[in-house]
Amino acid sequence: MGSKAKSVRAAMVASLLVMAMAGSAAGQQHECGDRASLHVLVTEASGALNLPGATVVLRWTSDEVLRRVREPAGADGRFSVCVPADARGATLWAEFGDDSSEEATVAFEPGAPHEIHLRVLFGDTEPGRIVGRVLDASSEEPVTTATVSLVGRPAEVQSDRQGRFALTGVPGGEHLLEVERIGYASLRYQVTVVRGLSTELQVGLVPAPVEMEPLVVTATRPRRLEINGFYDRKYFGELIGGGTYFTLEDIDRRRPLRVSHMLADAPGIRLRCPGSGFRDCWVESRRAAGGFTPGGCELSAYLDGSPIPVREVDTLVLPIEVAGIEVYQGAGELPPEFGGYDARCGAVVIWTR
């Protein structure tokens, strides 16, 4: 990070320090008796600067269903909590604006204090990416071998058979995107790239003889999905026809009452509800290890990368908390990180916002 960026960041945090309430209860030490205690310090990447008001997110590991904790750190960047009696461990991370730390895990010992240091990785320390598709603005069919580049930069790529492209290592800021293809009017479009994030575009090229305006749709991807590889798996999965993927836009458009209702929209997946109505439901694949079966096949499930019981999905996460979903209906579709014997029937992978 350059000296100017450091000065801006330091000024922003200094301002927050002045505004924060000194002695915030969130940053105080807790008297927890026989229960374990957890003390979290949130800083920027170097560890030299505490981040007041950073959000600490805690997901407990327990035989019981425990509500996720999402609380602000105090004016000194510290957060403390008494651990629930039946919690064996926790996965936690910190968020500060649009940036976050890496996840950390901790196993608890009764009555013992546990200290965790979370370092927020600011997005402006990394370059961004531009990914998207080039389509015919009239027919909405993919346009192949279109040349995509940024004016003033040497690198250029060509769209594939699905019209997809990716420009990597793009510095943050304003850039002029140029898309060219024989038989189409060339397009230039001003795009803003955020460092550490991917900017997604859908480009509609106009056939040269037709007079109409080019079409460009822009979206910025959530950082959590980006750093956990969601968009890369989605890109290659859709390319080879493996898996079903729901983005934040899909979820907001569908507005499911429960997460399992959204999962059941994936091909080859069905909703199993033992009682009346649509409560206490879970999803299963119609495909078993030896083929399709009338009885269904129970999927494995992951929440933010950690395994959970598929029958408890609706209890552990609400639709409004979800940023992306991956659904794999058989072992052959599964990425290596979600494979294994227990996943022979497929898996659902849920990422929170």
N, C-alpha and C positions, 0 to 999 in steps of 0.2 A: 504494500500500500504506500503511495507517495506521501511526501510530507504535507502537501495541501489537503489530501483526503484525511490524513491523521488529524490535522488541525480542525477540520470540519467536524469529524466524529467526536473529538475531544470536547469541542464547543457544545455539541448537542448533548453529550452526556453530562457535561458540567451544568448545563441549563436544567436538566432533569434532576440533578442533585440538589439544586437550589429549591426546585418546586416540590420535591418529595418531602414527606413528613418524617422528620427525624424520629428515630426510635420506633419505626413501624413494627407492629406486632409480628408481622411475617418474618422479620429478620431476627427476632429474639430467640434465645435458647429456651427450650421447653423442659419442664420437669415431667418426666414420663414414668417414673416409678420402675416397675418391673418390665415395662415395655421398651422396646428399642426406640431410639430416636434417630432421625435423619436430618443432617445439616448440609445445605447446599450453598455453594458459592458460585455466582454467575459472573464471568468476566468476558472481555473480548479475547480474540485468539491468542495474544501474547501473554495474557494473564496479568498484565500491568494495570488494567483499568476495569474496576467493577462496574456492573451495569444495573443501576437502580431501576426498579419497576419491571425488570425482565420477567416474562411469564415462565413459571416452572410447571411442567406437565409430568404427572406421576401415574403410572399404571401398575397396580399391585399384582403380585403373583400369590394366589391363594386358592384354597379349595372352595371358599365362599365367593359370592359375587360382590365385589367391592367397587364402589363408584370411583371413577377416575378423578384425580385431583388436578385442578388447573388454577393456580393461584399466582399473584404477583410477588416477586421478591421485594425486600424492604429497600430503604434508602441507601443501604450499604451493599446492595446486590446479594444479600443473604436471605435464605429461606429455611425455616426449621419446622418439623412436624413430628408428632408422636406416631409411631407406626401402629396400625391396627394389630390387635393381639394375634389374629390368625394369619397375618401376612408373612409369607416365607421370604419374599424378596420383592424387587420392583425394577421396572424399566423406566427411565426418566430422561428428559431432555429439556433444554431451555429455548425460548423464542424471544426475539427482540425485533419488533417491527416485522419485516419480511424475511428476516434471517433467523437461523437456528443453530444449535450446537449438534454435535453427534450424539447418538443415544448412548446412555451408560446403564449398566445393570449392577445391582447390589443384592447380596444375600444377607438377611438379618439374623442377629443373635439376640436373644431376649436380654433386655436391660442394657445393651451396649449402644454407645453412640456410633454413628456412621457418618463420615464426611465425604462429600462428593464435590469435585470441581468441574463445572461445565463451562466450556469455552465456546462462545458464539462465533461461528465462522461467517463473517460478513460477505455478502455476495459481491461487493465491489472489489474483492481480491482476486476474482476469477473472471475470465472472458465469458461472453455469452454465446448463444447459438441462434441461428435462424433456421427453422425447419418448416416444411409445408408441402403443398401440392400445387401443381400447375394443371388447370382444367381449361377446356374449351368453353368460353363464356356463353356460347349458344347452345351447345349440346350437353355440357357438363361432363363430357368424356375426358379421361386423362390425356394430357399432352406429353408425349415422350420426347426425349433428347432436346428439351428446351434448355438453353444456356442461362444459368442463374449466377449473377455476380454482384459485387458491391463496387460502385464507381470509385476509382482511386485505389483499389486493392487488387493485387494480382490474382488471387485465388478465384476460381470459378468451378462450378459443378454442373452436371446435366441431370435433368429429371429422369427417373427410371420408368419402367413399364406402367407403374401405377401413378405416374406423374409426381412422385415424391422426390424431395431434395433436402439436403442439410448442409448449411454453411457453418463450420465450427471455428472456434478461436476468434470470435468477433469482439472487438473492444466495445465497451459500453458507450452509449451515446447515439446521436443521430447519424443515419447512413442512408445513402441513395441506392436502393435495390434496382437492378436492371435485369429484365427477363426478355430473352429473344428466341424466336423460333421461325424458321422459314415458313411462309404462308400465313403468318400472324403479324399484327401490328406490335412492335416492341413496346414494352412497358417500363416506366420508371416510377418508383414509389418510395416516398420518404418513410423510413421505418425507425422506430426507437428501440434500441437493444439495451436490456438491463443486465449488468454484469452478474454472472453466476446463474442466470436463468435462460430459458429458451423462449424465444418469441416465435409463435406459430402463425403461419400465413396460409391463406388459400387464395391463389392467384387465378383470375379468369382472363385468359388471353382472347382477344377479339380477332377472328379471321380477317385478313387484310382487306377483302372487298366489302366487308360489312361495316357500316358506320354506327358504332355504339361505344359507350364509355367502358374502359377496363374495370374489372371488379377485384377488390382486395378485401379480405376479411382477416383481422388481426386479433391474436389472443396471447396473453402471457401465462406461462405454465406455473402452477404452484411449486414452490421450491422443494417441499417434502417429496412429492412424486418424482421430481427431477433427480434428486440425489439418491433415491432408492431404485432407480432404473425402470420406473413404470413406463415412461414414454418409449424407451428403447425396446422393451418387451412388446409394447403395443405395436410399434412400427414393424418389427420383424414377424410378430404373430399374425398381423393382418396381411403381411406380404406372403406368408406361406399357408395361411388359413388355419392357424392354431390359436385357440383361446378367444374369449369375448371380453371386451374392455369397455367400461363405463367411465366417462370423464365427469368432472364437476358439472359441466354444462348438461350432460345427459341426466345426471341425478336431479339437478335443479328443475329441468324440464319435466321429468317424470313425477317428481314430488311423491315418492312412495311413503306410505304410512309407516312401514317397517323396512329394514334393510333386506330381509328375506324376500320381500315382494319384488324388489329390484333385481335380486339375484335370479329369481324365477323367470325373468324376461330373457335370460340367456338361452340359446338353443341347446336342447338336450338336457335341460335342468327342469326339475319340477318341484313344486311346493308340497310338503307333507304336513298336514294339520290333523293331529289325532282327535281333537275335540271339534266342537261346532264353531263355525265362523273362521276367522283368519288369525286367531291368537295362538301363541305357543307353537308356531310353525318353524320348520327348518327346511333346507333344500337338499336334494339328493340328485345324483346323476342317473339318467335312465340306462347308462352303460355300466355293466359290471366288468370284472376282470376278464371274463370269457365272452363278452358280447353284451347285447341289450337284454334286459331282464324286466319282467313285470313288477318285481319287488323293489326295484330301485337299488341304488348303491350309495352309501353315505360318504359324503365328501369330507376331506380334511379342510381346516380353515385356519387362516392367519389374520391377525390384526396388527398392523404396523410391523410386520415381519415376525411376530411371535405367535406360536401355535395356540389356538383356542378351540374349545368344543364347538362344532358347527351348530349344535342345538342351542347354544347360548349366544349366538350372534346378535339377536334382537335385544337381548338383555344387556350386552356389553357396549353396544354402540348404537346411536340414533342416526337416522338418515341425514340430519342437519350437520352431523359431525364428519361426514364422509367426503373425501376429496376424489377418490378413485377406487375402482373395483376391477379385479381380474378374475375371470371364471374359466377354469380348465376342466373339461368334462371327462378326461381320461389321462392315464399316466403318460401316454405318448405325447401329449401336448405340454406337459409340465416343464418349466424351466428347472435347471438343476437345484437351485436354492429352495424350491418347494417340492422336491421329489421325495423318494423314500417309500418303504413298504406301506406305511399308513396312508399314502396318497395314491394308491393304485387305482382308485375310482375317480381321481381328479381332486381339485382344490378350488376354494374361493379365497382370494387375497384382498383384504380391505385396508385402505390407507385413509387415515384421518386428516383433517385440514390443519 
